[in-house]
């Protein structure tokens, strides 16, 4: 008789992950944020990870000017209003989650798209403030749980209780 390990769920929750956290050079400065946390790489190896850079998906180039949220608007350091583009990236992320039935995301902290607890203050001063990026806000408003790369342990606990 075939036995199934109780540690391997029959339904594996897929996870949306910021592309820059898995070594893709898609950040505004043309770099990546990480080559991948061990847990993210393990999830990726078993096909649970769906990667996305919402800013690139919305049409922004790499590299691109830095952008920060100021009074609800996303502005580049050159004063260009990028709010519509960042909102489009958030919509693309939401559609991807809905199409693939993704209920969990691990996104890049401090980003005007992906920040989940902190973003920059909108003054290009390097100061972080409590807040969330455009993607995080939209996903959370649609019931998708968002963690940052600094909360992977919490994400693991979440998966254990929902899988």
C-alpha positions, 0 to 999 in steps of 0.5 A: 500500500502506498503511503503519503507523507503527512508533511507533503500537502496534497495541495500546495499553495502557490506564492507570489514573490518579488522577482528581485528577491530571487536574483533577477536584476529588475530593481530601479538601479538594475540590481537584484535585492537577493539571490534568494532566501533558502526557503524561497529557493526551496519553494521555487524548486518545487514549483510553488513560486510565481515571480513578478516585478510589477514595475517592469510588468507595467512597462518601466525600464531597468534601470529607471529613476528612483520613485517614492510615494508622497501623499498617495502619489508615486513620484520619481526623483525627477518629479515625474508622476508615475502613479498610473504606472505603479497602479497598473503594476498592482493590477497586473499582480492582482490579476496574476494572483487571482488567475493562479489562485495565489493567496500569499505574497512575499514582496520586497520591503521598502519598495513603492510597489511592494513594501509591506510594512515600510516605504520611503518617506517620499522626500528621497531622504533615505528615511523609511516610514510605516506604510505599504506599496501600491501592490501590497495595498491592492493585494491586501484589499482583495484578501491576499496575505503579504509578507516581506523578505524579512518575514519569511518565518512568519510566512512559513507559519502562515502556510502551515496553518492554511495548507 
